[in-house]
Amino acid sequence: MFEVLSLGGSLVCPEKIDLKFLFEFKKFILKWLKKGKKFIIFVGGGNLAREYQKAARDLGVLDNNHLDWLGIFTTWLNASLLRVHFGNLAYKDVLTNPNAKIKTKKKIIIFGGWRPGWSTDFDAVLLAKNIKAKRVINLSNIDFVFDKDPSKFKDAKPLKKLTFDQLLEITGEEWSPGKNLPFDPRATKLAKKSGLKIVILNGSNFKNLNNFFEGKKFQGTVIE
């Protein structure tokens, strides 16, 4: 069974392309391939998407469909970089449709975004549902989900376990292009309906990621 990862674009390109992260991420994935894991990786647009969407808004573009497509294009760019980084180890193309049946012996499959109104979080949950996976692992630049925005509130508390409804109370139930949330609310609702577990981890803390996959104590937020 594949592990389904939703990789935040801001890990790939926080302000500029993070080569150190990309080398370490590849090393981590290859280690777990040798241990028998297989990975489907959805790559987000992150800060790059938000920069393009902000520029479009500043230029007077208000149509969410156009803003979403700008975000989708940045996911393709980030995903394409990751795919060529893995070379022949990964499936030959960046895929987009989480409903498509995939026939390949490759153990790494990389996705970008698919359609307006759908985040890569939502795409990852939909594919996990389709292949009957048990969980989606969200890799971002935070260690936990907090009860409120830690960049604005010094007393924000990390939360190790949440129900889906509790997460929605924190994020709200609406999603819009470029919105910066721990997890897409629409994806949260689909995961709840599908009986999936969501695990949110800091994607750049590789020691912690190894602890998680080894079944050891780890830092992160589990939503179920």
N, C-alpha and C positions, 0 to 999 in steps of 0.2 A: 504493500500500500504506500502511496506517495504521501509525504508530508506536504501540506499546503502552507506556503509562506506568503504573507503580504508584506513586502519590503518597502518601507517608506522611502520616497524619492529623496528626502532630505538627508538620508544616510549616504546615498550615492553622490549627491551634489548639494551640500549644505549652502555654500556660497560659490565655490568652484568644485570641480570634480575631485572627490576624495580618493586619491590613488591608494593611500595606506589602507583605508577601509576596504576597497575592492580587492586588494591582495590578501588581506586577512580573511575576508568573507569567502573568497575562493578556497583558501587553505582550510577553513572550517568545513565547507561543504564537501571538499574532497576527502577529508578525514572521515566524515560520516557516510560517504558513499562506500568507502572500504569496509565500514561496519554494517553495510547492508541497507542503508537508507536510500530512498529516492525522493526527489524534490520537484514540486511545481512551484515556481516563484512568480508572483505578481509584483510588478515594479511600479511604484507610484511616481507622480510628477514632482511632489514636494515643493520646495521653495522655488524651483525653476518654473513650475506651473503657476505659482502665485505671482511671480514676477511678470510673467507674460499676461496673466489675467489682470493684474493691476495696471499694466501699461495700456491694455485694451480699454479698461474702464476710463483711464485718464484721457484716452483718445475719443471717448464718448460712446464706446460700445457697451450697450446695456443688455443685449440679448443673451440670456443664459445659455442658449444652444451654442452660440459662437464662443462664449467663454469656456464652455465645457470642451469644445473641440480643441481649443488651444491647450487645455490641460491634458487631453488625451494624446495630442501630438508629443508633448513632453514626456509622457510615460513611454511612448514608443522609442523616443531617443534614449532615455535612461535604460530601458529594457534591451535595446539594441547594443548598447555599450556592454551591458552585463553578458549578453549572449556571445558576443565576439571574444569577451574575456575568457569565457569557458571553452571557446573553440569547439572542437569536434566532440567534446564531452556532452554538449547540450544539443537538443533538437535544433535542426538547421534553420528554423524560422522563429521569429517572435510571433506568438499567437495572440489572438484577441478575444475570440468567442468562447466563453466558458461553457457553452452548451454543446460545442462540437466534440465529436468522438475522436480521440487521439490514438493513432496506431503507430507506435514506435517502441524500440527497445532501449532508447536513450533514458538515462536515469535523471536527467535534468531537463525540465521544460520551462521555458520562460514566456510570460505573458505581459503585454501592456494593457492599457485600457481598451474598452470596447465601444461604448455608445454614450451619447450625452445623457446626463442624469444618473449615470452609474459610476461610482467610484471603484478603484481597484480593490478596496476592501469588500465591496458588494460582489464584485466579480469573483473574488477568491472564495467567499462564502457560497456563492451559487455553484461554483465548480466542486467545492468540497461536498456539498449536498448531492451533486450529480454522481460523483464517484464513491459516495457513501463513506467518506472520510469521517473521522470522529472529531477533528478539531481543525481550527485555523490558527496559525501562529503569526501574530502581528509584530513585526520588528520595526521599532521606531527609535526616536532619540530620547525617550523617557524611560525611567526605571519602573515606574508604576503609573496607574491612573490615580489622580488625586481628587479629593472631594471638591476642589475648586482650583482655578488656574494658579499654579505655583509661581508663575512669573509676575503675578499681580498681588498675590496674598502670601505673606511670609508664614502664616499659620496653616497653610494648606497641608492636609494630611494624606499620606500615601495609603492606598487601599489594596490589600492583597487578594481579597475575594469579593466578588460582586455578583448579584443577580443581573439579568438583562434589564429588568425594570429599573434597578438602581443605577445602572450605567446610563440609561435613557434620561433619568432625572438629572444627571450631571451634564450630558451632552445636548439635551433637548432632542426633539424628534424630527427636526428638519435638517436637510443637507443642502448645501448650495456650492457652486463651483469655487474651489480654492479654500473652502472652510477648513480651518486647522483644528481638528478634534482628535481625541485619542483613538476613536473608531467611528466609522460612518454609522449614523443612527439607522439608516435603512438596512445596512448589513447586520446590525445588531438585531433588528426585528426578524430578519430572515434566519439568522442563526438560532434565535429562540424558537421559531416555528419549526426549524429543521432538526432540533435536538443536538446542535453542535456546541462544542466548547470553544471559547476564544481565549487565547493566552497572549497577553501583551508583555513584550520583553524589550529591553534596550538592545538593539541590534549590533551595537559596537562593543558590547561587553561580552567578549567571546568566552571568557572563563565561566561567566554565568550561563551562557547558552549551552556550553558543554555540560554544566551541572544539570541543567534542565533535561537535556537528552539522556543523560546518564541516570535520571531518576533521583538525583540528589536534591538537597535544599537549594532553592534558587530565589532570586529577587524578581518579582513581576506580579502582574495582576491576572487572576483567573476569573473568567466570567462564564457562568453556567447556571 
